Amino acid sequence: MTATIIQEFRRAPAATALMLITVVLVTALTTIGAAACFQVMQSSGAFFTQAVTRTFYKCMKASLTAIKYRPLRPSTQRSSPAKPKKASA
């Protein structure tokens, strides 16, 4: 395969060979750039997910702890119904 490509380079005019080299380089750089972009986006997405999950967990833990340990408000405490006072005669 490589020998065939080298033979084609020898037969082709300089402009065609230069164009082929340019296409190969552009394709390689585009592939490398796309891979690097994907890697950056993937790592930033993972960082974003970790940060949001950690913050969300802290908020939920704080609110659940507050609910668990807060005293009942006086208006919501249940008391036994008031007994009617007997009329004194």
Distance bins in CASP14 RR format, pairs under 12 A and 6 or more apart:
PFRMAT RR
TARGET T0000
AUTHOR 0000-0000-0000
RMODE 2
METHOD distances of the structure
MODEL  1
1 7 0 0 0 0 0 1 0 0 0 0 0
1 8 0 0 0 0 0 1 0 0 0 0 0
2 8 0 0 0 0 0 1 0 0 0 0 0
2 9 0 0 0 0 0 1 0 0 0 0 0
3 9 0 0 0 0 0 1 0 0 0 0 0
3 10 0 0 0 0 0 1 0 0 0 0 0
4 10 0 0 0 0 0 1 0 0 0 0 0
4 11 0 0 0 0 0 1 0 0 0 0 0
5 11 0 0 0 0 0 1 0 0 0 0 0
5 12 0 0 0 0 0 1 0 0 0 0 0
5 17 0 0 0 0 0 1 0 0 0 0 0
5 20 0 0 0 0 1 0 0 0 0 0 0
5 21 0 0 0 0 0 1 0 0 0 0 0
5 24 0 0 0 0 0 1 0 0 0 0 0
6 12 0 0 0 0 0 1 0 0 0 0 0
6 17 0 0 0 0 0 1 0 0 0 0 0
7 17 0 0 0 0 0 1 0 0 0 0 0
8 16 0 0 0 0 1 0 0 0 0 0 0
8 17 0 0 0 0 1 0 0 0 0 0 0
8 20 0 0 0 0 1 0 0 0 0 0 0
9 16 0 0 0 0 1 0 0 0 0 0 0
9 17 1 0 1 0 0 0 0 0 0 0 0
9 18 0 0 0 0 0 1 0 0 0 0 0
9 19 0 0 0 0 0 1 0 0 0 0 0
9 20 1 0 0 1 0 0 0 0 0 0 0
9 21 0 0 0 0 1 0 0 0 0 0 0
9 24 0 0 0 0 0 1 0 0 0 0 0
10 16 0 0 0 0 0 1 0 0 0 0 0
10 17 0 0 0 0 1 0 0 0 0 0 0
11 17 0 0 0 0 1 0 0 0 0 0 0
12 18 0 0 0 0 1 0 0 0 0 0 0
12 19 0 0 0 0 1 0 0 0 0 0 0
12 20 1 0 0 1 0 0 0 0 0 0 0
12 21 0 0 0 0 0 1 0 0 0 0 0
13 19 0 0 0 0 1 0 0 0 0 0 0
13 20 0 0 0 0 0 1 0 0 0 0 0
14 20 0 0 0 0 0 1 0 0 0 0 0
14 21 0 0 0 0 0 1 0 0 0 0 0
15 21 0 0 0 0 0 1 0 0 0 0 0
15 22 0 0 0 0 0 1 0 0 0 0 0
16 22 0 0 0 0 0 1 0 0 0 0 0
16 23 0 0 0 0 0 1 0 0 0 0 0
17 23 0 0 0 0 0 1 0 0 0 0 0
17 24 0 0 0 0 0 1 0 0 0 0 0
18 24 0 0 0 0 0 1 0 0 0 0 0
18 25 0 0 0 0 0 1 0 0 0 0 0
19 25 0 0 0 0 0 1 0 0 0 0 0
19 26 0 0 0 0 0 1 0 0 0 0 0
20 26 0 0 0 0 0 1 0 0 0 0 0
20 27 0 0 0 0 0 1 0 0 0 0 0
21 27 0 0 0 0 0 1 0 0 0 0 0
21 28 0 0 0 0 0 1 0 0 0 0 0
22 28 0 0 0 0 0 1 0 0 0 0 0
22 29 0 0 0 0 0 1 0 0 0 0 0
23 29 0 0 0 0 0 1 0 0 0 0 0
23 30 0 0 0 0 0 1 0 0 0 0 0
24 30 0 0 0 0 0 1 0 0 0 0 0
24 31 0 0 0 0 0 1 0 0 0 0 0
25 31 0 0 0 0 0 1 0 0 0 0 0
25 32 0 0 0 0 0 1 0 0 0 0 0
26 32 0 0 0 0 0 1 0 0 0 0 0
26 33 0 0 0 0 0 1 0 0 0 0 0
27 33 0 0 0 0 0 1 0 0 0 0 0
27 34 0 0 0 0 0 1 0 0 0 0 0
28 34 0 0 0 0 0 1 0 0 0 0 0
28 35 0 0 0 0 0 1 0 0 0 0 0
29 35 0 0 0 0 0 1 0 0 0 0 0
29 36 0 0 0 0 0 1 0 0 0 0 0
30 36 0 0 0 0 0 1 0 0 0 0 0
30 37 0 0 0 0 0 1 0 0 0 0 0
31 37 0 0 0 0 0 1 0 0 0 0 0
31 38 0 0 0 0 0 1 0 0 0 0 0
32 38 0 0 0 0 0 1 0 0 0 0 0
32 39 0 0 0 0 0 1 0 0 0 0 0
33 39 0 0 0 0 1 0 0 0 0 0 0
33 40 0 0 0 0 1 0 0 0 0 0 0
33 41 0 0 0 0 0 1 0 0 0 0 0
34 40 0 0 0 0 0 1 0 0 0 0 0
34 41 0 0 0 0 0 1 0 0 0 0 0
35 41 0 0 0 0 0 1 0 0 0 0 0
35 42 0 0 0 0 0 1 0 0 0 0 0
36 42 0 0 0 0 0 1 0 0 0 0 0
36 43 0 0 0 0 0 1 0 0 0 0 0
37 43 0 0 0 0 0 1 0 0 0 0 0
37 44 0 0 0 0 0 1 0 0 0 0 0
38 44 0 0 0 0 0 1 0 0 0 0 0
38 45 0 0 0 0 0 1 0 0 0 0 0
39 45 0 0 0 0 0 1 0 0 0 0 0
39 46 0 0 0 0 0 1 0 0 0 0 0
40 46 0 0 0 0 0 1 0 0 0 0 0
40 47 0 0 0 0 0 1 0 0 0 0 0
41 47 0 0 0 0 0 1 0 0 0 0 0
41 48 0 0 0 0 0 1 0 0 0 0 0
42 48 0 0 0 0 0 1 0 0 0 0 0
42 49 0 0 0 0 0 1 0 0 0 0 0
43 49 0 0 0 0 0 1 0 0 0 0 0
43 50 0 0 0 0 0 1 0 0 0 0 0
44 50 0 0 0 0 0 1 0 0 0 0 0
44 51 0 0 0 0 0 1 0 0 0 0 0
45 51 0 0 0 0 1 0 0 0 0 0 0
45 52 0 0 0 0 1 0 0 0 0 0 0
45 53 0 0 0 0 0 1 0 0 0 0 0
46 52 0 0 0 0 0 1 0 0 0 0 0
46 53 0 0 0 0 0 1 0 0 0 0 0
47 53 0 0 0 0 0 1 0 0 0 0 0
47 54 0 0 0 0 0 1 0 0 0 0 0
48 54 0 0 0 0 0 1 0 0 0 0 0
48 55 0 0 0 0 0 1 0 0 0 0 0
49 55 0 0 0 0 0 1 0 0 0 0 0
49 56 0 0 0 0 0 1 0 0 0 0 0
50 56 0 0 0 0 0 1 0 0 0 0 0
50 57 0 0 0 0 0 1 0 0 0 0 0
51 57 0 0 0 0 0 1 0 0 0 0 0
51 58 0 0 0 0 0 1 0 0 0 0 0
52 58 0 0 0 0 0 1 0 0 0 0 0
52 59 0 0 0 0 0 1 0 0 0 0 0
53 59 0 0 0 0 0 1 0 0 0 0 0
53 60 0 0 0 0 0 1 0 0 0 0 0
54 60 0 0 0 0 0 1 0 0 0 0 0
54 61 0 0 0 0 0 1 0 0 0 0 0
55 61 0 0 0 0 0 1 0 0 0 0 0
55 62 0 0 0 0 0 1 0 0 0 0 0
56 62 0 0 0 0 0 1 0 0 0 0 0
56 63 0 0 0 0 0 1 0 0 0 0 0
57 63 0 0 0 0 0 1 0 0 0 0 0
57 64 0 0 0 0 0 1 0 0 0 0 0
58 64 0 0 0 0 0 1 0 0 0 0 0
58 65 0 0 0 0 0 1 0 0 0 0 0
59 65 0 0 0 0 0 1 0 0 0 0 0
59 66 0 0 0 0 0 1 0 0 0 0 0
60 66 0 0 0 0 0 1 0 0 0 0 0
60 67 0 0 0 0 0 1 0 0 0 0 0
61 67 0 0 0 0 0 1 0 0 0 0 0
61 68 0 0 0 0 0 1 0 0 0 0 0
62 68 0 0 0 0 0 1 0 0 0 0 0
62 69 0 0 0 0 0 1 0 0 0 0 0
63 69 0 0 0 0 0 1 0 0 0 0 0
63 70 0 0 0 0 0 1 0 0 0 0 0
64 70 0 0 0 0 0 1 0 0 0 0 0
70 76 0 0 0 0 0 1 0 0 0 0 0
71 77 0 0 0 0 1 0 0 0 0 0 0
72 78 0 0 0 0 1 0 0 0 0 0 0
72 79 0 0 0 0 0 1 0 0 0 0 0
END
